[in-house]
Amino acid sequence: MTTEHVLVTGGTGMTGRRVTRLLRERGAGIRVGSRSGSPRFDWHDRATWDPALEGITSVYLCYHPDLGFPGAGATVAAFAARAARHGVRRMALLSGRGESGSERAERAVRAEFPDLAVLRCAVFAQDFSESFLRGPVLEGTVALPAPDVPEPFVDLDDVAEVAARALTEDGHAGELYELTGPKAVAFAEAARLIGEASGRTVVYQEVPAEDFVAGAVAAGVAEEEARGLADLLGEILDGRNAEPADGVERALGRPATGFDEYARRAGAAGAWDR
């Protein structure tokens, strides 16, 4: 059990929900940082920061839509400085692997909070079942502005467990954990594995960035966010991240979860049922 009082920014999102659940299991006091929370928290409204930090000892930093987007680093660094002044002792930052913008943001945040634990993640496996790739899976074609490169997709349950430990245990201050799956899987192979797990035919297709943006906007994504995502995918899906890293094993003392295991588990849970 722990006596930490944790602010989970992005607490209603894909990682935040998982981190919150694990922290509650550890007995931590939880404050979910969101615009609908109480007290309210908004990255873009600094008047909400101090009330959200009152009485908090640990902070999970999850910036939406992505830490690599323009302006994100300066905002999160300013918040980290505010958290330090409030006496926060532990901090974990969700970041992206191979993203130049995210790495600049990491440095800016660490300058304000040297004991920061950085969780630098590969592409999330759950993007196929809980985020922008679920719709394409249901339609049968995963179309991205990138070649069929190998990617060591990371399971968000692994990411959340690393975050929960970093926010409640000693031994993680100042660490950089590169979080990936145990092996790289090309997108076409990922689509095939999801097809097997879901009973569907799913294929991968490389498309021009403009086509990807148009499809994302048609699916309800804001155009600015869709263009930022296209730029990000074009940057990181060039093979630079193909080599798996050992961050999950270093942090948790066990192997990372493989993409095939994720697909089987998600399929059994009905992730791709209409």
One Martini backbone bead per residue (centre of mass of N, CA, C, O) as a GRO file, in nm:
protein
  274
    1MET     BB    1   0.101   0.032   0.013
    2THR     BB    2   0.012   0.384  -0.022
    3THR     BB    3   0.047   0.757   0.038
    4GLU     BB    4  -0.016   0.866  -0.224
    5HIS     BB    5  -0.099   1.166  -0.417
    6VAL     BB    6  -0.254   1.157  -0.740
    7LEU     BB    7  -0.210   1.312  -1.050
    8VAL     BB    8  -0.411   1.240  -1.345
    9THR     BB    9  -0.346   1.318  -1.643
   10GLY     BB   10  -0.564   1.201  -1.857
   11GLY     BB   11  -0.767   1.012  -1.673
   12THR     BB   12  -0.984   0.935  -1.929
   13GLY     BB   13  -0.787   0.782  -2.089
   14MET     BB   14  -0.608   0.521  -2.197
   15THR     BB   15  -0.388   0.547  -1.973
   16GLY     BB   16  -0.528   0.683  -1.729
   17ARG     BB   17  -0.726   0.457  -1.654
   18ARG     BB   18  -0.508   0.248  -1.585
   19VAL     BB   19  -0.349   0.405  -1.377
   20THR     BB   20  -0.582   0.452  -1.180
   21ARG     BB   21  -0.643   0.158  -1.115
   22LEU     BB   22  -0.361   0.079  -1.004
   23LEU     BB   23  -0.346   0.293  -0.782
   24ARG     BB   24  -0.593   0.199  -0.624
   25GLU     BB   25  -0.478  -0.085  -0.563
   26ARG     BB   26  -0.239   0.071  -0.389
   27GLY     BB   27  -0.396   0.316  -0.221
   28ALA     BB   28  -0.419   0.569  -0.370
   29GLY     BB   29  -0.469   0.890  -0.414
   30ILE     BB   30  -0.710   1.043  -0.645
   31ARG     BB   31  -0.672   1.276  -0.926
   32VAL     BB   32  -0.857   1.369  -1.195
   33GLY     BB   33  -0.733   1.519  -1.487
   34SER     BB   34  -0.996   1.730  -1.605
   35ARG     BB   35  -1.253   1.923  -1.740
   36SER     BB   36  -1.465   1.734  -1.555
   37GLY     BB   37  -1.336   1.778  -1.298
   38SER     BB   38  -1.267   1.780  -0.926
   39PRO     BB   39  -1.097   1.978  -1.003
   40ARG     BB   40  -1.035   2.147  -1.269
   41PHE     BB   41  -0.849   2.052  -1.579
   42ASP     BB   42  -0.628   2.256  -1.799
   43TRP     BB   43  -0.366   2.303  -2.001
   44HIS     BB   44  -0.496   2.598  -2.118
   45ASP     BB   45  -0.555   2.666  -1.793
   46ARG     BB   46  -0.367   2.795  -1.539
   47ALA     BB   47  -0.592   2.836  -1.316
   48THR     BB   48  -0.616   2.505  -1.272
   49TRP     BB   49  -0.346   2.406  -1.144
   50ASP     BB   50  -0.337   2.462  -0.835
   51PRO     BB   51  -0.589   2.304  -0.745
   52ALA     BB   52  -0.484   2.027  -0.863
   53LEU     BB   53  -0.206   2.035  -0.669
   54GLU     BB   54  -0.339   2.016  -0.406
   55GLY     BB   55  -0.187   1.766  -0.208
   56ILE     BB   56   0.027   1.660  -0.407
   57THR     BB   57   0.295   1.400  -0.475
   58SER     BB   58   0.199   1.294  -0.767
   59VAL     BB   59   0.263   1.282  -1.137
   60TYR     BB   60   0.080   1.234  -1.437
   61LEU     BB   61   0.195   1.294  -1.771
   62CYS     BB   62  -0.067   1.371  -2.019
   63TYR     BB   63  -0.065   1.488  -2.343
   64HIS     BB   64  -0.305   1.653  -2.546
   65PRO     BB   65  -0.243   1.469  -2.821
   66ASP     BB   66   0.084   1.541  -2.808
   67LEU     BB   67   0.408   1.602  -2.709
   68GLY     BB   68   0.509   1.676  -3.020
   69PHE     BB   69   0.351   1.915  -3.033
   70PRO     BB   70   0.320   2.232  -3.065
   71GLY     BB   71   0.384   2.367  -2.732
   72ALA     BB   72   0.390   2.131  -2.525
   73GLY     BB   73   0.661   2.157  -2.374
   74ALA     BB   74   0.611   2.435  -2.241
   75THR     BB   75   0.358   2.357  -2.085
   76VAL     BB   76   0.467   2.110  -1.921
   77ALA     BB   77   0.706   2.258  -1.789
   78ALA     BB   78   0.538   2.467  -1.636
   79PHE     BB   79   0.386   2.255  -1.470
   80ALA     BB   80   0.632   2.123  -1.334
   81ALA     BB   81   0.719   2.377  -1.183
   82ARG     BB   82   0.459   2.401  -1.020
   83ALA     BB   83   0.477   2.124  -0.883
   84ALA     BB   84   0.742   2.175  -0.732
   85ARG     BB   85   0.626   2.411  -0.559
   86HIS     BB   86   0.411   2.197  -0.426
   87GLY     BB   87   0.595   1.923  -0.353
   88VAL     BB   88   0.648   1.726  -0.561
   89ARG     BB   89   0.818   1.397  -0.586
   90ARG     BB   90   0.666   1.261  -0.835
   91MET     BB   91   0.729   1.185  -1.197
   92ALA     BB   92   0.546   1.100  -1.503
   93LEU     BB   93   0.620   1.077  -1.859
   94LEU     BB   94   0.454   1.074  -2.155
   95SER     BB   95   0.605   0.942  -2.451
   96GLY     BB   96   0.777   0.936  -2.773
   97ARG     BB   97   0.920   0.735  -3.003
   98GLY     BB   98   1.114   0.917  -3.234
   99GLU     BB   99   1.038   1.211  -3.126
  100SER     BB  100   1.164   1.518  -3.142
  101GLY     BB  101   0.952   1.684  -2.983
  102SER     BB  102   0.946   1.501  -2.730
  103GLU     BB  103   1.246   1.526  -2.655
  104ARG     BB  104   1.235   1.828  -2.601
  105ALA     BB  105   1.022   1.807  -2.379
  106GLU     BB  106   1.176   1.633  -2.183
  107ARG     BB  107   1.403   1.838  -2.129
  108ALA     BB  108   1.221   2.064  -2.022
  109VAL     BB  109   1.103   1.906  -1.782
  110ARG     BB  110   1.370   1.815  -1.646
  111ALA     BB  111   1.468   2.105  -1.580
  112GLU     BB  112   1.226   2.129  -1.358
  113PHE     BB  113   1.240   1.787  -1.306
  114PRO     BB  114   1.495   1.575  -1.247
  115ASP     BB  115   1.314   1.311  -1.135
  116LEU     BB  116   1.210   1.227  -1.391
  117ALA     BB  117   1.001   0.989  -1.551
  118VAL     BB  118   1.041   0.833  -1.866
  119LEU     BB  119   0.785   0.727  -2.109
  120ARG     BB  120   0.900   0.586  -2.403
  121CYS     BB  121   0.689   0.512  -2.671
  122ALA     BB  122   0.553   0.317  -2.866
  123VAL     BB  123   0.321   0.211  -3.041
  124PHE     BB  124   0.004   0.141  -2.970
  125ALA     BB  125  -0.186  -0.133  -2.972
  126GLN     BB  126  -0.468   0.013  -2.886
  127ASP     BB  127  -0.517   0.173  -3.151
  128PHE     BB  128  -0.684  -0.077  -3.280
  129SER     BB  129  -0.924  -0.075  -3.027
  130GLU     BB  130  -0.937   0.257  -2.896
  131SER     BB  131  -0.880   0.423  -3.162
  132PHE     BB  132  -0.804   0.541  -3.485
  133LEU     BB  133  -0.793   0.213  -3.587
  134ARG     BB  134  -1.069   0.077  -3.542
  135GLY     BB  135  -1.236   0.158  -3.785
  136PRO     BB  136  -1.050   0.035  -4.005
  137VAL     BB  137  -1.078  -0.252  -3.904
  138LEU     BB  138  -1.388  -0.272  -3.952
  139GLU     BB  139  -1.343  -0.206  -4.270
  140GLY     BB  140  -1.047  -0.374  -4.348
  141THR     BB  141  -0.853  -0.098  -4.358
  142VAL     BB  142  -0.524  -0.001  -4.291
  143ALA     BB  143  -0.447   0.348  -4.335
  144LEU     BB  144  -0.119   0.488  -4.397
  145PRO     BB  145   0.158   0.730  -4.414
  146ALA     BB  146   0.321   0.437  -4.456
  147PRO     BB  147   0.510   0.192  -4.458
  148ASP     BB  148   0.573  -0.158  -4.396
  149VAL     BB  149   0.679  -0.139  -4.097
  150PRO     BB  150   0.840  -0.215  -3.820
  151GLU     BB  151   0.677  -0.251  -3.484
  152PRO     BB  152   0.703  -0.241  -3.120
  153PHE     BB  153   0.437  -0.271  -2.983
  154VAL     BB  154   0.270  -0.136  -2.702
  155ASP     BB  155   0.126  -0.219  -2.406
  156LEU     BB  156  -0.074  -0.037  -2.192
  157ASP     BB  157  -0.046  -0.217  -1.941
  158ASP     BB  158   0.257  -0.178  -1.920
  159VAL     BB  159   0.266   0.127  -1.898
  160ALA     BB  160   0.089   0.153  -1.641
  161GLU     BB  161   0.273  -0.012  -1.454
  162VAL     BB  162   0.515   0.172  -1.472
  163ALA     BB  163   0.375   0.426  -1.370
  164ALA     BB  164   0.280   0.321  -1.093
  165ARG     BB  165   0.565   0.269  -0.986
  166ALA     BB  166   0.691   0.554  -1.031
  167LEU     BB  167   0.457   0.690  -0.832
  168THR     BB  168   0.523   0.472  -0.559
  169GLU     BB  169   0.834   0.416  -0.605
  170ASP     BB  170   1.144   0.347  -0.573
  171GLY     BB  171   1.397   0.373  -0.848
  172HIS     BB  172   1.280   0.598  -1.090
  173ALA     BB  173   1.441   0.838  -1.070
  174GLY     BB  174   1.557   0.965  -1.380
  175GLU     BB  175   1.433   0.776  -1.577
  176LEU     BB  176   1.458   0.593  -1.896
  177TYR     BB  177   1.184   0.441  -2.066
  178GLU     BB  178   1.173   0.212  -2.325
  179LEU     BB  179   0.858   0.122  -2.460
  180THR     BB  180   0.800  -0.214  -2.567
  181GLY     BB  181   0.790  -0.477  -2.729
  182PRO     BB  182   0.963  -0.782  -2.796
  183LYS     BB  183   0.872  -0.727  -3.104
  184ALA     BB  184   0.855  -0.673  -3.433
  185VAL     BB  185   0.569  -0.555  -3.637
  186ALA     BB  186   0.420  -0.542  -3.910
  187PHE     BB  187   0.135  -0.406  -4.028
  188ALA     BB  188   0.037  -0.651  -4.191
  189GLU     BB  189   0.068  -0.848  -3.954
  190ALA     BB  190  -0.117  -0.704  -3.758
  191ALA     BB  191  -0.369  -0.730  -3.932
  192ARG     BB  192  -0.372  -1.040  -3.938
  193LEU     BB  193  -0.394  -1.088  -3.630
  194ILE     BB  194  -0.660  -0.936  -3.599
  195GLY     BB  195  -0.822  -1.107  -3.792
  196GLU     BB  196  -0.795  -1.371  -3.632
  197ALA     BB  197  -0.917  -1.253  -3.358
  198SER     BB  198  -1.198  -1.132  -3.513
  199GLY     BB  199  -1.293  -1.267  -3.794
  200ARG     BB  200  -1.139  -1.093  -4.010
  201THR     BB  201  -1.057  -0.888  -4.282
  202VAL     BB  202  -0.723  -0.749  -4.270
  203VAL     BB  203  -0.549  -0.468  -4.407
  204TYR     BB  204  -0.270  -0.301  -4.550
  205GLN     BB  205  -0.221   0.061  -4.640
  206GLU     BB  206  -0.063   0.286  -4.830
  207VAL     BB  207  -0.096   0.647  -4.803
  208PRO     BB  208  -0.146   0.952  -4.847
  209ALA     BB  209  -0.165   1.207  -4.631
  210GLU     BB  210  -0.427   1.338  -4.744
  211ASP     BB  211  -0.599   1.083  -4.722
  212PHE     BB  212  -0.573   1.044  -4.421
  213VAL     BB  213  -0.693   1.314  -4.334
  214ALA     BB  214  -0.969   1.280  -4.471
  215GLY     BB  215  -1.048   1.025  -4.312
  216ALA     BB  216  -1.026   1.143  -4.026
  217VAL     BB  217  -1.230   1.372  -4.062
  218ALA     BB  218  -1.470   1.186  -4.142
  219ALA     BB  219  -1.439   1.043  -3.842
  220GLY     BB  220  -1.401   1.327  -3.643
  221VAL     BB  221  -1.136   1.462  -3.677
  222ALA     BB  222  -0.955   1.716  -3.640
  223GLU     BB  223  -0.765   1.866  -3.870
  224GLU     BB  224  -0.520   1.948  -3.699
  225GLU     BB  225  -0.483   1.667  -3.571
  226ALA     BB  226  -0.458   1.504  -3.835
  227ARG     BB  227  -0.202   1.650  -3.938
  228GLY     BB  228  -0.026   1.592  -3.693
  229LEU     BB  229  -0.046   1.283  -3.721
  230ALA     BB  230   0.072   1.257  -4.005
  231ASP     BB  231   0.345   1.381  -3.937
  232LEU     BB  232   0.421   1.181  -3.713
  233LEU     BB  233   0.404   0.918  -3.879
  234GLY     BB  234   0.610   1.008  -4.095
  235GLU     BB  235   0.844   1.016  -3.887
  236ILE     BB  236   0.831   0.726  -3.719
  237LEU     BB  237   0.755   0.544  -3.995
  238ASP     BB  238   1.092   0.460  -4.096
  239GLY     BB  239   1.243   0.237  -3.889
  240ARG     BB  240   1.371   0.369  -3.621
  241ASN     BB  241   1.179   0.163  -3.419
  242ALA     BB  242   1.235  -0.152  -3.469
  243GLU     BB  243   1.392  -0.178  -3.211
  244PRO     BB  244   1.377  -0.317  -2.930
  245ALA     BB  245   1.329  -0.264  -2.586
  246ASP     BB  246   1.394  -0.286  -2.207
  247GLY     BB  247   1.196  -0.117  -2.021
  248VAL     BB  248   0.991  -0.317  -1.907
  249GLU     BB  249   1.195  -0.512  -1.773
  250ARG     BB  250   1.339  -0.302  -1.595
  251ALA     BB  251   1.076  -0.205  -1.439
  252LEU     BB  252   0.924  -0.515  -1.390
  253GLY     BB  253   1.081  -0.801  -1.430
  254ARG     BB  254   0.950  -0.854  -1.722
  255PRO     BB  255   0.814  -0.922  -2.000
  256ALA     BB  256   0.675  -0.813  -2.263
  257THR     BB  257   0.396  -0.771  -2.449
  258GLY     BB  258   0.266  -0.913  -2.715
  259PHE     BB  259   0.079  -0.866  -2.996
  260ASP     BB  260  -0.062  -1.141  -3.004
  261GLU     BB  261  -0.174  -1.125  -2.718
  262TYR     BB  262  -0.335  -0.871  -2.750
  263ALA     BB  263  -0.523  -0.968  -2.982
  264ARG     BB  264  -0.651  -1.203  -2.832
  265ARG     BB  265  -0.764  -1.040  -2.593
  266ALA     BB  266  -0.932  -0.834  -2.756
  267GLY     BB  267  -1.106  -1.037  -2.909
  268ALA     BB  268  -1.231  -1.179  -2.657
  269ALA     BB  269  -1.354  -0.884  -2.558
  270GLY     BB  270  -1.481  -0.738  -2.826
  271ALA     BB  271  -1.327  -0.494  -2.973
  272TRP     BB  272  -1.451  -0.578  -3.288
  273ASP     BB  273  -1.733  -0.532  -3.226
  274ARG     BB  274  -2.032  -0.372  -3.339
   0.00000   0.00000   0.00000
